[in-house]
């Protein structure tokens, strides 16, 4: 008898819950069919569930595709960096090593004047971020890259990583000469960074702002807002402040709102700060209107240069006139500002770029470079500059994967070019970082095995962890 009752109980339970399930299904169908009040919530639930499953499937697929793309890029990149086109006027070029990073490699590398790879830092980026902010898209994109790098005499490197997401940037990482991780700064750090004599790093952080900011109500929210951040030599954030706040209640407030702002249809990335520099104690006497420690920033989409006092966190000087969508602004030792004017010049109906040495006192152009007659200089959206100790200027012609060194009279005395297999607008092949060092500035090279010392063919493509 107990067995029989047990069987009857099981059958009853099965029938009961099946009936309840059918009633719920029919009830839900009727609610949706006749658009009764709970219908919208039920439909949204189905949509959310479907979207979640689809997103998980796409994420898994993107991880696989992204890994395959990175492997392909890495293999192709190895071939390209081993066979650059190089020209070198040994009598007039500034001899040394150049730190380079490209859009298709996840590490910086050092080249000699012949364009040979001397050393590289194989930074284990995927182990560091693993999808954590920044770099939330690190596995869903085809590549991520070093946007800016700083090399120290002992071989330590601070590398600033970027992807193509918005907000921009992944963060910064410091490694030693053997690519061992020293610290990681996980914020949406983007475009540029600068060091002071104490080893602090100044950079930009980008955040999405949804609610209107007082004084900037007319912006097309949501927008990405830029912040200046100061990071200690140990990788700890010391402070941050907003660039919008820095312009507020100053004579320069309207420069962020003028009608000439914006690049294309990108209203979300309304400001797009892209260059930062800090005025040193040594150079400050040559800038009578500025003080040591004040910060130069370039805000691309409104075509503005500004100097901010970090104590008051307010703009004390700003300028906007003939340059357009500029990059690579920096203080020079002679009291001038070097800047890359990406789109401010029109020649024969075509946009041209030029390098400008600006006098911040009288706002005059003291020197410029516009390319040669045979090859006009044009890099529409990216680029970097470095004034070398011999007076020459190192120019990163990013879009064409070319670095050139020019004299004061515009003569090209060194050129390094990687083959481009894609269009100039495909930045996976762009050069994003270029900085020259004298050999005596890099004593660590005497303690490591250089790739130029290895037997030919010993270099292996980058491997992923």
Secondary structure by P-SEA (a helix, b strand, c coil): caaaaaaaaaaaaaaaaaaaaaaaaaaaaaaaaacccaaaaaaaaaaaaaaaaaaaaaaaaaaaaaaaaaaaaaaaaaaaaabbbbbbccccccbbbbbbbcccccbbbbbccccccccccccccccccccccccccccccccccccbbbbccccccbbbbbcccccccbbbbbbcccccccccccccccccccccccbbbbbbbbbbbcccccccccccccbbbbbbbbbcccccccccccccccccccccccccccccccccccccccccccbbbbbccccccccccccccbbbbbbccccccccccccccccccccccccccccccccccccbbbbbbccccccccbbbbbbbbccccccccccccccccccccccccccccccccccbbbbccccccbbbbbcccccccbbbbcccccccccccccccbbbbbcccccccccccccccccccccccccccc
